[in-house]
Amino acid sequence: MQKKTRSILEELDLIYQDRFQQTDRKYVIESRASNVISSAIHLLEQIESTYTPEEAEKLNRKLLNAIRDRDPSKFTRTVRRTDVN
């Protein structure tokens, strides 16, 4: 009995994985993307209110380049250099 129950549960789990896991992943990606975009917009607004227009433009470009190149240190270095000046 125990072995058959486990087998049925495994079958149900496989059905779930086949049909719903892809959908769940899409919702997770959609949700995370929405959160990241909202955070990025808030960050851009903070940059614009904190720095001069020229510095803000430079930081905006560096932020987008850091995301594109998947290298956050590019943005961090620019912020540190801007704060020193």
Backbone as a printed PyTorch tensor [residue, N CA C, xyz], in Angstrom:
tensor([[[  0.8290,  -1.2020,   0.0000],
         [  0.0000,   0.0000,   0.0000],
         [  0.8660,   1.2550,   0.0000]],

        [[  1.8390,   1.3010,   0.8500],
         [  2.6910,   2.4760,   0.9500],
         [  3.3970,   2.7530,  -0.3790]],

        [[  3.8690,   1.6960,  -1.0300],
         [  4.5800,   1.8650,  -2.2830],
         [  3.6630,   2.4150,  -3.3680]],

        [[  2.4090,   1.9440,  -3.4580],
         [  1.4600,   2.4270,  -4.4490],
         [  1.1090,   3.8880,  -4.1930]],

        [[  0.9280,   4.2800,  -2.9500],
         [  0.6200,   5.6650,  -2.6270],
         [  1.7470,   6.5860,  -3.0610]],

        [[  2.9460,   6.1770,  -2.8010],
         [  4.0900,   6.9720,  -3.2170],
         [  4.1260,   7.0740,  -4.7270]],

        [[  3.8310,   6.0340,  -5.4150],
         [  3.8250,   6.0200,  -6.8580],
         [  2.7660,   6.9760,  -7.4080]],

        [[  1.5940,   6.9650,  -6.8200],
         [  0.5300,   7.8670,  -7.2600],
         [  0.9310,   9.3150,  -7.0090]],

        [[  1.5310,   9.5860,  -5.8640],
         [  1.9790,  10.9450,  -5.5620],
         [  3.0750,  11.3910,  -6.5230]],

        [[  3.9540,  10.4890,  -6.8620],
         [  4.9890,  10.8220,  -7.8420],
         [  4.3770,  11.1430,  -9.1980]],

        [[  3.3780,  10.3830,  -9.5860],
         [  2.6860,  10.6480, -10.8460],
         [  2.0330,  12.0220, -10.8330]],

        [[  1.3570,  12.3400,  -9.7370],
         [  0.7330,  13.6540,  -9.6210],
         [  1.7690,  14.7720,  -9.6780]],

        [[  2.8910,  14.5560,  -9.0360],
         [  3.9630,  15.5390,  -9.0550],
         [  4.4980,  15.7400, -10.4670]],

        [[  4.6530,  14.6650, -11.2140],
         [  5.1210,  14.7650, -12.5970],
         [  4.1190,  15.5220, -13.4680]],

        [[  2.8400,  15.2580, -13.2490],
         [  1.8100,  15.9850, -14.0080],
         [  1.9020,  17.4720, -13.6960]],

        [[  2.0480,  17.7940, -12.4190],
         [  2.1780,  19.1990, -12.0160],
         [  3.3830,  19.8370, -12.6880]],

        [[  4.5210,  19.1700, -12.6430],
         [  5.7430,  19.7110, -13.2270],
         [  5.5930,  19.9300, -14.7210]],

        [[  4.9810,  18.9770, -15.3970],
         [  4.8270,  19.0920, -16.8440],
         [  3.9010,  20.2280, -17.2410]],

        [[  2.8080,  20.3800, -16.5150],
         [  1.7810,  21.3380, -16.9360],
         [  1.8990,  22.7120, -16.3210]],

        [[  2.2770,  22.7800, -15.0620],
         [  2.1730,  24.0480, -14.3490],
         [  3.4980,  24.6930, -14.0000]],

        [[  4.5620,  23.9570, -13.9850],
         [  5.8210,  24.5450, -13.5600],
         [  6.2780,  25.6370, -14.5210]],

        [[  6.1180,  25.4350, -15.8180],
         [  6.4880,  26.4610, -16.7860],
         [  5.6670,  27.7280, -16.5610]],

        [[  4.3830,  27.5790, -16.3080],
         [  3.5230,  28.7240, -16.0580],
         [  3.9690,  29.4480, -14.7940]],

        [[  4.2690,  28.7060, -13.7470],
         [  4.7290,  29.3170, -12.5040],
         [  6.0240,  30.0810, -12.7170]],

        [[  6.9310,  29.5170, -13.4770],
         [  8.1940,  30.2110, -13.7610],
         [  7.9390,  31.5190, -14.4760]],

        [[  7.0040,  31.5010, -15.4060],
         [  6.6920,  32.7330, -16.1320],
         [  6.1530,  33.7980, -15.1900]],

        [[  5.3170,  33.4040, -14.2290],
         [  4.7940,  34.3650, -13.2640],
         [  5.8960,  34.8900, -12.3540]],

        [[  6.8130,  34.0320, -11.9600],
         [  7.9280,  34.4600, -11.1160],
         [  8.7980,  35.4520, -11.8790]],

        [[  9.0910,  35.1420, -13.1300],
         [  9.9070,  36.0490, -13.9480],
         [  9.1840,  37.3790, -14.1310]],

        [[  7.8970,  37.3180, -14.4220],
         [  7.1190,  38.5380, -14.6090],
         [  7.1230,  39.3890, -13.3420]],

        [[  6.9360,  38.7550, -12.2000],
         [  6.9060,  39.4650, -10.9330],
         [  8.2630,  40.0770, -10.6030]],

        [[  9.3200,  39.2970, -10.7720],
         [ 10.6590,  39.8140, -10.4700],
         [ 11.0300,  40.9500, -11.4100]],

        [[ 10.6710,  40.8160, -12.6860],
         [ 10.9590,  41.8810, -13.6490],
         [ 10.2400,  43.1640, -13.2640]],

        [[  9.0010,  43.0340, -12.8620],
         [  8.2410,  44.2030, -12.4490],
         [  8.8940,  44.8820, -11.2460]],

        [[  9.3430,  44.0930, -10.2790],
         [ 10.0100,  44.6560,  -9.1010],
         [ 11.3230,  45.3380,  -9.4680]],

        [[ 12.1020,  44.7090, -10.3280],
         [ 13.3910,  45.2830, -10.7280],
         [ 13.1780,  46.5890, -11.4860]],

        [[ 12.2170,  46.6080, -12.3850],
         [ 11.9530,  47.8230, -13.1700],
         [ 11.4820,  48.9500, -12.2650]],

        [[ 10.6060,  48.6550, -11.3290],
         [ 10.1470,  49.6840, -10.3900],
         [ 11.3070,  50.2230,  -9.5570]],

        [[ 12.1710,  49.3360,  -9.1120],
         [ 13.3370,  49.7670,  -8.3340],
         [ 14.2710,  50.6150,  -9.1690]],

        [[ 14.4800,  50.2250, -10.4250],
         [ 15.3660,  50.9960, -11.3070],
         [ 14.8010,  52.3860, -11.5620]],

        [[ 13.4990,  52.4840, -11.7660],
         [ 12.8720,  53.7930, -11.9700],
         [ 13.0510,  54.6610, -10.7300]],

        [[ 12.8510,  54.0750,  -9.5610],
         [ 13.0390,  54.8220,  -8.3110],
         [ 14.4950,  55.2790,  -8.1720]],

        [[ 15.4350,  54.4120,  -8.5180],
         [ 16.8510,  54.7660,  -8.4630],
         [ 17.1700,  55.9120,  -9.4170]],

        [[ 16.6460,  55.8620, -10.6340],
         [ 16.8830,  56.9400, -11.5960],
         [ 16.3310,  58.2650, -11.0880]],

        [[ 15.1760,  58.2150, -10.4550],
         [ 14.6000,  59.4420,  -9.8810],
         [ 15.4700,  59.9810,  -8.7580]],

        [[ 16.0240,  59.1010,  -7.9260],
         [ 16.9220,  59.5400,  -6.8510],
         [ 18.1970,  60.1390,  -7.4220]],

        [[ 18.7400,  59.5260,  -8.4540],
         [ 19.9500,  60.0530,  -9.0850],
         [ 19.6830,  61.4550,  -9.6220]],

        [[ 18.5360,  61.6330, -10.3000],
         [ 18.2060,  62.9410, -10.8720],
         [ 18.0060,  64.0050,  -9.8060]],

        [[ 17.5120,  63.6150,  -8.6450],
         [ 17.2910,  64.6060,  -7.5910],
         [ 18.5460,  64.8840,  -6.7630]],

        [[ 19.5410,  63.9910,  -6.8430],
         [ 20.7420,  64.1310,  -6.0240],
         [ 21.8890,  64.8100,  -6.7660]],

        [[ 22.0430,  64.5170,  -8.0470],
         [ 23.1940,  64.9850,  -8.8170],
         [ 22.7830,  66.0540,  -9.8160]],

        [[ 23.7890,  66.7570, -10.3290],
         [ 23.5410,  67.7440, -11.3790],
         [ 23.0390,  67.0210, -12.6290]],

        [[ 22.4070,  67.7350, -13.5440],
         [ 21.9050,  67.0750, -14.7630],
         [ 23.0010,  66.3410, -15.5510]],

        [[ 24.1920,  66.9210, -15.6140],
         [ 25.2860,  66.2710, -16.3440],
         [ 25.7360,  64.9890, -15.6390]],

        [[ 25.8930,  65.0740, -14.3200],
         [ 26.2930,  63.8950, -13.5510],
         [ 25.2120,  62.8200, -13.5960]],

        [[ 23.9510,  63.2460, -13.4970],
         [ 22.8410,  62.2890, -13.5370],
         [ 22.8000,  61.5690, -14.8810]],

        [[ 23.0130,  62.2920, -15.9550],
         [ 23.0250,  61.6660, -17.2860],
         [ 24.1450,  60.6420, -17.3990]],

        [[ 25.3210,  61.0080, -16.8940],
         [ 26.4490,  60.0810, -16.9230],
         [ 26.1560,  58.8340, -16.0810]],

        [[ 25.5850,  59.0090, -14.8940],
         [ 25.2540,  57.8780, -14.0340],
         [ 24.1600,  57.0000, -14.6500]],

        [[ 23.1930,  57.6190, -15.3080],
         [ 22.1490,  56.8440, -15.9890],
         [ 22.7590,  55.9510, -17.0700]],

        [[ 23.6700,  56.5170, -17.8590],
         [ 24.3380,  55.7240, -18.9060],
         [ 25.1550,  54.5980, -18.2970]],

        [[ 25.8900,  54.9020, -17.2310],
         [ 26.7140,  53.8760, -16.5860],
         [ 25.8590,  52.7710, -15.9720]],

        [[ 24.7120,  53.1410, -15.4150],
         [ 23.8050,  52.1420, -14.8480],
         [ 23.3190,  51.1860, -15.9370]],

        [[ 22.8680,  51.7400, -17.0450],
         [ 22.3870,  50.8940, -18.1490],
         [ 23.5080,  50.0340, -18.7300]],

        [[ 24.7050,  50.6040, -18.8540],
         [ 25.8420,  49.8150, -19.3490],
         [ 26.2170,  48.7040, -18.3740]],

        [[ 26.1620,  48.9850, -17.0880],
         [ 26.4810,  47.9630, -16.0860],
         [ 25.4880,  46.8040, -16.1530]],

        [[ 24.2170,  47.1370, -16.3610],
         [ 23.2060,  46.0890, -16.4980],
         [ 23.4470,  45.3000, -17.7820]],

        [[ 23.6840,  45.9950, -18.8720],
         [ 23.8960,  45.3350, -20.1550],
         [ 25.1160,  44.4150, -20.1100]],

        [[ 26.1930,  44.8920, -19.4770],
         [ 27.4390,  44.1070, -19.4010],
         [ 27.4650,  43.1500, -18.2130]],

        [[ 26.4310,  43.2000, -17.3940],
         [ 26.3400,  42.3530, -16.1900],
         [ 27.5480,  42.5580, -15.2710]],

        [[ 27.8830,  43.8290, -15.0800],
         [ 29.0430,  44.1830, -14.2650],
         [ 28.6830,  45.3690, -13.3730]],

        [[ 28.1820,  45.1160, -12.1640],
         [ 27.7690,  46.2220, -11.2870],
         [ 28.9180,  47.1230, -10.8480]],

        [[ 30.1370,  46.6310, -10.9090],
         [ 31.2690,  47.4470, -10.4630],
         [ 31.4650,  48.6800, -11.3460]],

        [[ 31.0420,  48.6160, -12.5900],
         [ 31.1710,  49.7900, -13.4630],
         [ 30.3690,  50.9650, -12.9160]],

        [[ 29.1740,  50.6850, -12.4760],
         [ 28.3380,  51.7430, -11.9250],
         [ 28.8800,  52.2150, -10.5830]],

        [[ 29.2920,  51.2830,  -9.7460],
         [ 29.8090,  51.6190,  -8.4170],
         [ 31.0270,  52.5250,  -8.5040]],

        [[ 31.9510,  52.2060,  -9.3950],
         [ 33.1540,  53.0400,  -9.5640],
         [ 32.7830,  54.4600,  -9.9800]],

        [[ 31.8330,  54.5840, -10.8780],
         [ 31.4250,  55.9140, -11.3440],
         [ 30.7850,  56.7150, -10.2250]],

        [[ 29.9510,  56.0690,  -9.4190],
         [ 29.3300,  56.7810,  -8.2970],
         [ 30.3850,  57.2440,  -7.3190]],

        [[ 31.3450,  56.3980,  -7.0200],
         [ 32.4190,  56.7670,  -6.0760],
         [ 33.2520,  57.9330,  -6.6150]],

        [[ 33.5570,  57.8970,  -7.9040],
         [ 34.3220,  59.0000,  -8.4970],
         [ 33.5110,  60.2890,  -8.5090]],

        [[ 32.2100,  60.1950,  -8.7670],
         [ 31.3590,  61.3770,  -8.7920],
         [ 31.2380,  61.9690,  -7.4000]],

        [[ 31.1420,  61.1400,  -6.3750],
         [ 31.0170,  61.6290,  -5.0050],
         [ 32.3040,  62.2890,  -4.5160]],

        [[ 33.4440,  61.8580,  -5.0200],
         [ 34.7250,  62.4280,  -4.5920],
         [ 34.8910,  63.8320,  -5.1590]],

        [[ 34.4290,  64.0260,  -6.3730],
         [ 34.6050,  65.3300,  -7.0290],
         [ 33.7120,  66.3210,  -6.4520]]])
